[in-house]
Amino acid sequence: MTIINQKWYEKHEYKSVDDLQLWDTNPRFNPSRKLETLRDCVEELIKDNNGKEKFINLITSIAKNGFIGLDPIIIWQNNEAGFTVAEGNRRVMALKLLLNPANSPINIRETVTNLSESINKDEIEKINVFLAPSFEDAIWYVTKRHTSTNNGLVSWDRAQQHRFIVNIYNQYHHDPNELEKLTGFDQSTIKGAIYANHIIELKKDEKVTCHLTSDEKNEVLYGTKIKISTLERWFNHSEVKKAWYINFDDYKFKINGDINSFYIAYAHLLKLMINKNESLGFIVNTRTVDDYLQKILEFLPKVKPLQESGTGKPTGGDTVKLTGRDTEKPTGGDTEKPTGGDTEKPTGGDTEKPTGGNTEKPTGGDTEKPTDGDNQVRTGNVQRRNLAYKKHIITTDNHRLYALFEELKKLPTKSYLHLSAAGIRIFLDISVDNYISVRQLQLDLKREKKKNFEDITLTEKLKYLSGLNLESKKATSILQKILNYNNDYSIDTLNKYIHGNTTDKINREFLNSFWDILIPLFEVLVEMKEKKKES
């Protein structure tokens, strides 16, 4: 690393704003979204009213008072992307929008356009920056500025600091010693951040969320009730580590008990953090974890030791990659009873001689007796037989869309996995077109994308919709999630069902779960709702 006494951070130079690239792994950005464009970054910044108000105030201040470069903007030269902004991304975003307001999200475009027309753009085309000799030097500066030892400058919150550490840890090939030298964080802080990241990623895993209702799952994935501090307090407690057979060793999170019963216990802990359980008598948070730890442990489902689960070795011992790609479905810890009817001996003979019209009796294990109204009553049951719920209806004049929806209600997911996968993507595509048509948004969309409507991809349409003020915040959150290619439940996954050759993420639980995640979006696009019960 460059010797600090050279004081590169005192030697400014001018750079064109257009030449500056945003740092897409900025710790202030949520890593669950893949930010590919300027608009993506701004949308992430203004996703809540507080962030939106602060950003508009910043743009307004620059428009009225000019850009005052007293607060340094730090960049480094990235061979692939030119000059990347390490410090000052928010201000650079504001400048870029004032120079080209057409890149603004729709919900602030009018304001930005009016401010842009009131300024002399030549005055903000080039700005004062400080060029760090290397990425390491830029990180050194950012760390000094935003950590708790920064002499009073603006600090990151705990989640942002964890995010920063994990990003650098991954970039330096999981070498904690290099990370310590680069950032000055001690090994204890680094371990804490990596441990917290494993816990946070695990709560998003399909094998955990499949035990939650749709509302609970949405809260876990997009809400604010699950506090990192509470999860850290819980998982760091010695009694929890003992009862749940977990430990953190060599920067890896180890589960040394029955993996399925662990998933169930973790899911129930999340439930208790979201809503107060009347039987327990309180909501789980940092205070109640300290005061009632034993009571909470006794209330939660037990994590079984390996000898009770019938397995000979830890089934989840190394959970460094928690991406939900494992297609094995947890079954409440009872690993001896296969679910979904996957037995070796078919019953009733229907799997050997299908006869006239018997197309709805599957041959791949869906011959079990339907429960809970053919698994169609309780929303969120990923073991249900059919992809779409029979209790749901949609409102549309599009006969093809309506017919497809009715067919998806009848389609046995497990017997027709690839057809179900393609069906989700096709139904979403037609639903989006239907919404754009009904709302008469084609002209605005064509102007924005500068293409004929038929040439605009589904991904581009979804990005356009994510910039609108949709009727439901939950629907907007779903759009942001599926536009992030790093998520398993993404438009990239849906596109691969149609255009790709891979067969991963093709199982009943994953597909049913994907449909459940999209329901809040369908509620907006096609007014999906439960039909009224007949009196």
N, C-alpha and C positions, 0 to 999 in steps of 0.2 A: 504494500500500500504506500502511496505517496507520503512523504514526511510532512506532518501537519504544519511545521513552522514555515513552509513555503507560502502559506496564506493565500492559496488560490481563491478563497472565498472573499478576498478583499479586492480582486481584480475583475472589474466588470467589463462586459463587451455587449455590443448590440446584435440581436438576432431577429430575423423575421418571425412573426407569430405563426405564419403558415408553415414554417420549417420545424416548429416544435411539436413533438408527439407526446400525447398524454401517457402517463404510466398506468397501464390497465390493471396492474396488481397493487395499486395504491391501497394501503390498509383501510382507508375510509370507504372503499367500495366493498359491497357485499360480494364474497367470492362465489355465491350461488348463481350469479348472473355473469354470462360471458359478454364483455363489453367490447364490441367490434368497431363502433362508430362514435363520433363526437356526440351525436344525439343519444346513443345508449348511455354514455357517461353522464350526460346532463340529466337524463331521466332518472338515473340512479341517485343523483345528487338531490333532486327535487321530489323524490317519491313521497315525502310527507310534507305537511303544510309548513312546518318549521324550516325545513331545508329549502323549500321553495321560496319562502319569504326572505330568508337570508341571501339566497342567490340573486333574487330580483333586486334586493337592496344593493348588492355588490355591483351589478350591471348598471343600475341607476346612478350610483356614485361615480363610476368610471365615466359614464356618459356626461354627467354634469361637471365633474371636477377634473377630468382627465385621468390618465394612469399615473399614479405616483409610486415610483419604484423604491420607496424606502424599505419595504419589507422584501428581502432578497428572493429572487426566483433562481433555483438551482437546477442545472441540467447536466446530463452527461451524454457523451457521444456513443450511441448504440450503432454498431456497424450495420445492423439489419434495418433499423427504423430511423436512422438519422439522430437528431438530438431529442432525448427523452427528458421530460420534466420530472425531477425527483421531489422538489418542493415548490409549491405554487400552482398545482394543477387546477384548482378552483378558479384562480384569477386568469389563467391562460384560457380556460373554457369560456369565461365571460368575454374575453377579448376576441376569441374566435367567433363567437356568436354575433358580437357587434359588427365584426367585419363581414360576416355572412349570415344574416338572420334566418335565411332559408333552412339552415341546419338545426334550428331550434325545434324542440318538441312542440306539438300543436297547441298545447295548453298555455304556453307562454310566448308563442310566436308573434302575436300581435303586439304585445308589450315590447319585446326585443326589437321588432321592426321599427316601431315608433321611436325608440331610443337611438337606434342605429342611424335613422334619418336626421337626427338632431346633432350629429357629431361630425368632425373632420376626421375621416378614417386615416388620413396620412399620419396623424399624430399618434396613432396606436399601432401602426403597421409593423414598426420595429420597437423592441423594448430592451431595457437593461437586464442582463442575466449574468450569472456567475457559472462558468463552465468548470465542473469538477473533472479532474484528470482521468477518473475512472469510476466505474459503478461503485467500487468499494468506498471511494472517497465520498460519493454522493450519499451512500448509506450511512457512513459515519456521521455526516452532517445531519441527516434526517433523524438519526437515533438521538443525537445530542439535543436536537430541538424538541422532540416530542415525547421523551421519556420523563419519568418522575424526577430525574436529577438534572433537569434542563434549565435551572435557574429562573423559573417562573414563566417560561414560554408556554404556548398552548400544548397541552398534553393529550395523547391518545387516551381513550377509555380502555378498559381491560380487554375487551373483545378486539379492538383495533390493534393493541400491542401484541396480543396472541397471533392475530392474523399476519402481522408484520414478521414476527419471529418464524412462523411456519413457512411463509413464502420464501424467506432467505434460507431457511433450513433445507427446503426442497431444492432451491437453486444451487446450493453448495453440497449436493449429493449426500444429504443427511449427516454431515460432519459437524457435530456440536462444537468441536474445538475451533474450527474455522469461524463458526458463527460467533463464538465468544470473543475471538480476536477482532473480528470485524465490527461488532456492535457494542462490545463492552458489557453485554448481559452475562451474568454469572450462570454456571451450569444449573443451579437450582431454578432460576427463572426460565431458562430454556426448557428444562424438563417439564416444568409446570405448564408451559404453553403447548408443548407437544402432547402431553397427557390430556389437557383440556380439549385439544383439537380432535383426538381420537374419540373422546366421549361425545363431543358435539356431532361429529360425522356419524357416529353409531346411532344416534337418535333419529337420523334421517333414513336409516337403512330400512329397506322394504320388509325385512324379517322382524323388525320392531314395529313399524307403522302398520303392518297388516293386522295387528291386534287392537288398533284404534278405530274409532268411528271416523267418518269423513270429516266432521267438524274438528275433532281432536287432531287428526292428521294435518289438516290445513293450519291449525294453530301451531303445531310442532314445526312445520315446514316454513311458515310465513309469519307467524304471530310473534308476540313479545312476552308472553306469559312464562315461557321456559327461560329462566335466568341462568346464565353461565355460572354465576357465583354459587347458586344452589346446587347445581350438578357437581361442581368442584368440591363443595363441602361434603356432599354425599359420598362421592367416589373416593375421596381421600381419607375417609374415616376408617380406622383399622377394623371396627366391627363389621362394616359393610364389606370390606375386602375379604374378611374371613367368611361371612355368611354367603357371599356371592361368588366365592372362589376366584377372585380376580387379583391381579397384581400388575405393576408397571415395571418392566425389566428391560434394560438396555434400549430405552426409548420406544419400547413396544408394549402395547396393551394386551395382556394375556387373560384369557378366560379358561380356567382350568377345571370347570365343572361342566354340567350338561348344558350345551349351547342353547337348545330350544327353550329350556326353562329360564335361562338367563334373559333371552329376548322377551319372554312374557313378563318377567318381573320388571324389567326396564320399562316396558310399555305401560305397566300399571303405575310405576312411579311417575311417569309423564302425565298420566291421567290425574293423579293426585296433585300435580303442580298446576294443572289447568283449571280444575274446578274443585271446590270444597266437597269432600265426601261426607255425607251426613253421619255415616256409621263411625268414621274416623274422628270427625268433629272439627277438623281444621284443614286448611290448605297447606301443602308442603312448600316451605321456603327456607331460607338460611336460618331463621330463628327457630322454626319448629323442628328442623333437622337437629339442631343443638339440644333443644329441650325435650324432644320426644323420639329420639332416634330408635330406641328399642321398640316402642309402640308401632312406629312406621314399619320397621322390619317385620314384626309379627303380623301386621295387617297385610303386607304384600305377599304375593305367591312366592313359595320357596324356590330357591335355585337348588337343583338336585346335584349331588356329587356324582362322579362318573360311574361308580359301581351300581347306582340305582338306575342310571339311564341305559345300562346294557352296552355301553361302548367301552372300548379298551384303552382309548387315549383321548386327550382333549380334542374336542371337535372344533373349537374356535380359538385355539391357542394363540395364533398370531393374527391379529386383526389390524395390521398396518393399513391395508387397503380396504376401506369400508365403503364400497360403491354399490352394494346391493345387487351385484351381478350374479351371485350364487342363486341358482334357480330352485334350490331345495327349499321347500316351504316348512317353517316350523309348525309343529302339531301339538303344542302344549306340553312338550317334553316327553310325550309317550312315543318313543321311537319304534316301538314294536308293532303299532297299529297303523298301517298305511292309510292315508286319507284319499278320498276321491275314488275309492273302489279299485285301486290298482292291485288286485289279487291275482294269483297265478291261475286259479280255476274260475272261468266265467260261470255265472249262474243263469239259469233260465234258458240257456242255449241261444239267446238272441245274438251273441257275438259270433256264432258260427254260420247261421243261415239267415241273413237278413231277407225279409220278404216284403212284398209289395207295399210301398209307401212307408216302410218302417225307417225313414231317414232320420227321424229325430231320436232314435235309440242309438247312442254312440257306441263305438267299439273300443274306445280308448279309456274306459273307466268311469263314465258318467252314468252307469246303470244303478248307482245306489239310490235308495229311496229318498226322494226329496224331502227336506225338512224346512221348517220355518217358511211355509208357503212357497216351496220350490226355491228357497234361499233368495226370494225376491222381495221380502218385506223389509228386512233389516239392511239399510244402506251401509255399505262398507264391508260386507261379507265377501272377501276375495275368493272364497271357496264355492260361491254360487255357481249354478249350472250355466246360466246364460250371461252374455256380455251386458246387454242393456236390461234395465228393470221394467217389468211388466206394469208396475204401478205408475210409471212416468208417461206423460204425453207431451207433445210439442205443438207449437202453433206455427203453421207455415202454409203458403199456397203452392209451394214447390212439391209436386206429386212424387217426384223421384226421391227427394229428401224424406218425405213422409214414409214412402214404401221401404226405403232402406232402414229407417228407424224401426219399423215394425218387424222387419226381418232380423235385425240384430237382437230383438227381444226373444226370438225363437231359436237363435243360433247357439248350439251347445259349444261353449268356448273350448273346452278341452279336446273335443273331437275334431274341431276345425280351427286349429291354432293360427295358421297362416291366413286363413280367410278372415278370422276375427281381427288379427293384427292389421291387415289391409283395410278392413271395414272401419276401424277407428280413424285411420288417416283420411279415408274417403269421406266419411261422415263429417269430420272436422272441416275438410276442404269445402264441401257443399254448404255447410252451415255458415262459414265465413262469407262465401259469395252471397248467400241469402241475406245475411245481415247488411252487407255493403249495398246490395241492391235495394232492400227495403228502406234503408236510411238515405238512399240517393247520394252515396259517397264516391261513386265511380269517378266522377270528374275530378274531384279533389285528389283522389288517389293517383289518377293518371298524371296529373300535373306534378305531384310530388315525385313520382318515380320516373317521369318522363318516358313512359312506355304506353303501348296499347294495353287495355285491361287484360286481354287474353295472354299477354306476355309477362304479366306480373306473377311471380311465384307465390306459393302459399306462405312461405317464410316472410316475404316482403309484405304481404297483406297483414300477417300477424304483427309484424313490427309497426305497421301503420296503425293498427287498432290499439296497440299498447300505448300509443301517444295520444289517444283520445280520452276524454273524460267519460269512461264507460259507466253504466248505471250501478255497477258493483265494484267496489275496491277489491273484493276477493277475485273477481274475474280478471282484473288487471294484474293481480299477483300471479295468477295462473299463467297469463300470457308471458310475464317476465320469466317464470320458471321454465316453460317449454321452449323459450327462445335461447336459453342457456344450454349450449351443446355439451357442457360438462355434466349436466344432470342426466340420469338414466331416463327420466320422463321428459323427453325433449322432442322437438320437431325433427331433429336429426334422426332420432330413433324411429319415428314414424316414417320418415322418408326412406330409411333403409328397408322398412317392411315392403315398400313398393319397388324401389330402384336398386337395393343392395343385394348382396349374395350371402350375408351373414345370417346365422340362425340363433344368435344369442338373444336373450330377453324374450324368448317365445315360450311362455308357459302360462297356464290359466291364471295363477295368482297375480303375475305381473300385469297381464292384459286387463284383467278385471280391475286391478288397482289403478291402472292408467285411465280407464274409463271413469272411475270414481273421482279421480283428480280433476278431470275435465268437466265434471257436472256443473260446477259454479259458472264456468265459461258458457256451457250450453244453455244455462238458465238465461243468459243475456242474448246469445246469438239466435236461439230458436224458442225462447220462452219455455224451456223445459220445466215441468213441475209435476207434482203428484196429482193424479186425477181424484176428483172428489168421490168419497165413498157413497154408495147408494144407500139412501135411508130406508 
